[in-house]
Amino acid sequence: MSIVPKLTTVAACRVVGIDRDRFNEHVAAGRFDCAPATIPGRARLFDPDDMISLCLFRDLMNDGLDAAHAGYIACAVGRAARANPDAKAICFVRGDNGRGSTTLPENIPPVDEWETFRFSGTRIRNVTTYNVHDMRERIAHGTDEERSIIGPED
């Protein structure tokens, strides 16, 4: 049985390259609602699946998405990645109703069927596919690197 590495908020934010104070502000404001739970005086502990959401949150904001939408998508994709640990990619499907949901790429019909296909009760407006395999590899590498330099404030 292998031990799943967990990182504190300080270390997790360093691995993905997001400012810890800004991240904490987003969590407090409800813009990133999938942060690991904690209690006052204790550090949040991020496992590799939590890190997928954090990494994607940073990526989406770097791409210009506002924090609320970035958090919504990142948390949805992160939950789907956790539920599908062998998945190489996760799709975020936005429907006509403006909301979105996740699925595996093999569940997306060909584009010429989007007009008649219903996904979560609505027509598909767009699909974005996220390479969670690559994210997992980047996170694993960053976690290994971080564990080799961890300090007293971590």
Secondary structure, 3 states (H helix, E strand, C coil): CCCCCCEEHHHHHHHHCCCHHHHHHHHHCCCCCCCCCCCCCCCCEECHHHHHHHHHHHHHHHCCCCHHHHHHHHHHHHHHHHHCCCCCCEEEEEECCCCEEEECHHHCCCHHHCCCCCECCECEEEEEEECHHHHHHHHHHHHHHHHHHCCCCC
